[in-house]
Amino acid sequence: MYKQSNYSRYSRGSNSRSGGRGSNQGRAKIRSFDPSQVIGRVTRSTLDVYEVKNNFSDFKLEERLLRNITAHGFKTPTPIQDQAIPKVVEGHDVVGMANTGTGKTAAFLIPLINKIYLNKYSRVLIITPTRELAVQIDKEFQSFSQGMGLYSVTCIGGVPIRAQITRLQKRPHFVVGTPGRLLDLHNRRKINFSSFDSIVLDEVDRMLDMGFIHDINEIVSKIPHRRQSLFFAATLNDKVREVMGKFINNPVVISVKTADASENVHQDIIKIGGRSKSDVLCDLLNQEEVSKTLVFTRTKRGADVLQKNLAQFGYQTAVLHGNKSQSQRQRSLDKFGQGGVNILIATDVASRGIDVDDITHVINYDLPESYDAYIHRIGRTGRADKKGIALTFVA
């Protein structure tokens, strides 16, 4: 774990290598968020603490599902799970507002798996903003549904569509996908949205930020009005409320948001002061306590350039951004998650849906574009009651 004295020197330090690689001179001004204005404002005394009231065995869940939950390593529900699972089991529409890393994927997967296990004629459509999040949700589905005779398909871009079409022909119980690929399949008449009676919109705020509002509206307009609708977001702004109003009726609204950032994440600023950003990054990566690091850049080109810079100094890294094919993105993620490399350089495509154990550090090499983007970036560490460090480079 970092102590303040370990890296406060970077606010004052001198140039350590040739300098100049991190310069932004001559570039157009872009929208960015400096987290120094919010770091340290929330303390434990200001937080509203929700006390979990149930065990998983208290919910009306099938025995096989309960065994899978235990095998998955879940002991007690998180606050969002404790409140959402019984309401979904009862058939209510649900709006869930929760911080990143709070277990909301299981909050909708567990009760929906239970529902479909009891009625295998029902089907679930789960819509996510990114390919990585869709893959992550499907992995959790596979774990929770093991041995229950339930099947799924992931419908995402960046991979051949033919295999997805073949699996859709077998009428899987769960379809998890991104808006663009789902509409492509619909236009090819390979998926019929009217066949789903349960729908989940996950990370709605992120989908709207990515410009998917028209795709979402088109998909939702083709799903039967008699359905169970689940709606999850980390933030609730006017655009999100507009979609929610069209999508869901008389929902149970659950909010377990306390502080936006987990108390398990220690946040700090690294002042560059005209030095080379990549030099400062190398100095940080050389510290013993920096063992598994996710480095965020603003652009795809910036991620590739940084990888080449670090390679010159002997660092082995993986890169994840939107110009990579899905197979390349998944290989980078697997390599990082399985310990093949301990540094992943990524754009904000990795700020949601990346559930990698034991990330010790998140480094914002480039400033995020907004407060929400910052919160989601640093939420990749300090998960599942573990401690993490989030550092942000500022000029």
N, C-alpha and C positions, 0 to 999 in steps of 0.2 A: 504493500500500500504506500502510495506517495505520502510524504509529509511535506508541509508547506516549504520547509527549508530545502528540500530536494530540488525544487524547480523554480522557486521565486527568483533565482539567479538569472533566469531567462528574460526577466523584465529589465535586466541591467547589463547583460553580458556583452562581450565583444564578438566580432566576427571570428568564426572558427575555421572556415575554409575559404574558397575563392569568392563567394558571394554572388548575388545577382540572379540566381535561378528562380527566386520567388517574386521577382519584381512585377508590379502591375502597371508600370508606367506606360502611358499611351493608350490604355484600354478604356473603353466606354464605361461610364458609371452604371452599375447594375444594382438592383434592389438587394439589400442585405440586412441582416439583423445582427446586432452586436449584443451578445448575452451578458456583457458586463453590467448592464443596467438592471438585470433581474437576479443575478447570482447572489445567494445569501439572504434573500428577502423573506423566504419562508422558513419558519422554525417549527420544531415539533409542537410547541405550545399552540400554534395556530391551526393545527390539523384536526379535522373531524374524523375520529376513529370509529369505523364500523366493526362491531363485534359479530363474528360468524356464529350463527345459531344452530346450524345443522351439521351432521355428518352425511356423507354420500348415501349411507344406508337408510337415512331418514327420508330420502326422496323415493318416489314410486317408480323405481327402476328395476329392470329385469336382472336376475341373478347373474347371468353371463356378463352383462354389461358392467355390473358392479365388480366382478372379478377382473375384468379388463382395466377398469379404473385403478384398482389396486396394483395390478401388474405394471401400469404406466407410471407408478410412483406417486400417485396422488393420495394424500392421507386425509386432509380436510379441505373443504371447498374454500376458494378465495371469496372475497366479498361479492364480486359480480356473479360468480357461480352460485353462491348461496342464495342470492335473490332471484336470479334469472331462471335457473333450472326448474324449480317447482312451477313457475308461471308458464314456462313453455310446455312443460308436461301437461298442465291443465288446459292447454290449447289457446292461451292468450297471445295476442300480438304484443311484441315487446320492443321498446326502445331502450338500448343500453348505452350509457355514457360511462366510460371507464378509461383510466390511464393506460398507456402502453405497458405491456408486460404484466397485466393483471389476470391473465387467464381467460379472456373473453372468448377465445376460440372454443375452448372446452365448454364454456357457458351455453353456447348454442349447439355444438356438436353432440354433446352427451344426451340432452333431451330429444333431439331430432333422431338420433340413432335409435333411441328407445321407441319413439313413435313409429318409425319405419319398420322396426323389428316386429312390432305388433300388427302392422298393416302394410304388407309389402307391395300393395298396389299404389301406395302413396309414393311421391317422389319429391326430392329436395333440389332446388337450384340455389347455389351460393355464388355470389358475384363479388369479386375482389378487384382492387386497382392494379395490382402487379402480379406478374407471373410467379415471382418468388413466394408471395403470400398464398397464392392458389396452391402451389406445390406443398407448402408447409401445412396448410389446412388438410390437404389430402393425406399427408403422412400421419397427421393426428387421427384422421378418420380411420385409416388402416389399423392403427394401434387400438383405438377404442372399440372397433367393430370386429376384431379378430374372432373367428369362429362363429359368427352370427349369420352368415349367409347373405351379407349385404355387399354391394359392389358400387364402385365409383369410377368416374372418368374425369381427368383434368383437361379442360379445353382452353389452351393458351396459345399465343403466337410464338414465333421463333422456332417452332418444331413442325415437322410434317403433319398436315391436317388429316391424311388418310387413316392413320392409326386411331385418331380420335373419332373419325366417322365410323370405323369398324366397331369400336367399343360402344358408341351411341346406339348402334343397331341392336345391341343386346339389352337395351333399355335399363341402364344402371339406375340404382336407387338414388344416388347422389351425383350431381354434376357440379363441378367447381370450375369456374372460369373467369376470364377477364372480358370486359364488355365487347371489345372489338372482335375477338375470335368467336364469341357466342353469336354475335350478329352475323358474322360471316357464315357460320354453320346454319343459322336460321335462313339466310338468303339462299343457301344451297339446298334448303328443305331437308336438312339432316338432323335438325332438332326442332321440336314443336314445343314452344313455351307454354301452350295451353295444357300440356300434360303434367305440369307441376302444381301441386297444391300447397307447397311450402317454399318460401323464398327467404334468403338471407342477403341483405346488403351489408357488407363488411367494409370498414374504413371508408364510409361514405364521404367524409370531408376530403380525404385524399383523392378519391375518384373525381370529385368536382374540381379540385385543384388541377387535376390532369386533363380536364376538358371533356369528361365523359358524360356530362349531364344529359345530352340529347340521346346518347346510346342507352343510358339507364331508363329514361322516360319511354323510349321505344320498346325496350324489353318488358318493362313493367306493364305497359299498355296491353300486352299480348298474353299476360298471365291471368287466369280466372280471378274474378272478384272474390269468390269464396275461396279463401286461402289463409294460411297462417303466415304472417309477415314478421320478420325480425330485422331490426335496423340498429347497426352499431356504428358509433363514431366516437372519436376522442374529443372533438369540439363541436359546438352547436351554434353555427352562424346562420344568417338569413338564407343563404343558398341551401344549406342543409335542411333548414326548416321547410323551405319550399318543396323540396323533394319528399320530405317526410309527410307533408300534408297530402300529397298525391298517392302515397304508397301505403299508408297504414291508417287503420281506423280504431279509435278508442283503445290505444295501447296502454299497457302497463309501462310506466317510465321509471327506469332504474338508473340512478346515478351514484356511483361510489367514488367519484373524483374527489380527491383531497388536494394535495399539492400536485401541480402538473408533473413535476419531476420527482422521481422516487427519492426518498431520504437515503437510500442505499448508494446513490450516485453522488460522489464528491465532485463539485464543479469548480473549475478555476480558469483563469485567463493567462495566456502566454503572450507577452508583449514582444513583438518582433523588432520594432525600433530600427527598421531599415536593413536588418541583417537578412541573409538568405533563409527563407522558410525551410527549404530542404535540409540545410545544415542544422537548424534548430531541431527539426524532426529527427534527424539522425542521432543527435545528442540524446534526445528523449528515448529513442528506441534502444540505445545502448545501456540504459539503466536496467538494473537487474530485475526490478519489480514489474517492468513492462513486458509481460509474457504473451499476451494475445490481444492484438490491437486492430481496431477498425478505423481506417483513416478516410474521412470524407472530403471529396473535392466538389466544386460546383459544376464542372464540365467533364464530358467524356474525354476530350482531348487532354485536359489537365490531369486526369487519372492516368492516362497512358504515359504522359511526359514524366509524371512523378515516379511511375514504376521504373522507367528507364534510368532516372536519376538515382534511385535507390539501388538499382542493380549495379551501378558503377561502384558503389561502396560495399557490395557483397551481400545485400539483403535480398532474400528470396520472398517474393510477394505474389499474390493473386489479385486480379482486377475484375471488377463487376460493374458494368454499365450498359446502357441501352443499345450501343452499337455492337455488342457481342450477341452471337446467336444464343438461343436458350440452352443448348447443350454446353456451350462455353461458359455461360453464366452459372449453370448448375455445377460444372466441374470446378469452377473457382470457389463456389460456396462449399462444395463437398471437401475440397482440399483444405480450406480454412477450418471447416467444422471438425474434420478428422485429424487435424494436426499436421498435415503435409506442409503447410506454411503457417506462420503465426502473425502475418500481416496481410490484411485485406484492404485494398484501396478501392473505394466505391463512390459512385454518385448517390443522389438521394433515392435511387431505385432500391437501395439497401436499407433505407431508414424505416421501412415497415415490412413485416413478414419475414425478417431474418431472426430466427430463434436458434442461435448458436450458444452452446454452453460455455461458460467461463471466459467470456470476453472481459478482460481486465480494464482495458482502456478504449475510449472513443476519443479520437483526435479530430477536431474540426480544422483541417488544414486550410480550407476556405470557409468563410462565413456562410451560414445558411441564409436562405432568402427571407425567412420569416421566423417568428417565435414558435409557431407550430412545427415547422421543419426542424428547428433546434431541439424541441422536446422529443420528437420522434427519433432523431439521431442519437441523442444521449440515452434514450430508452433501450438501446441495444446492449447496454451494460447494466450492472446492478440488478439483475433479474433473479427471481426465485430466492429472495432473501440473501443473495450474495452481494458483496460490495464491489463497486466499480468507480473508475475515475473518468471524468469527461473534461478534456482540455480544449480550449478554443484559441487559435492564433488570431491576434488582432494587431493592426499596424502600430 
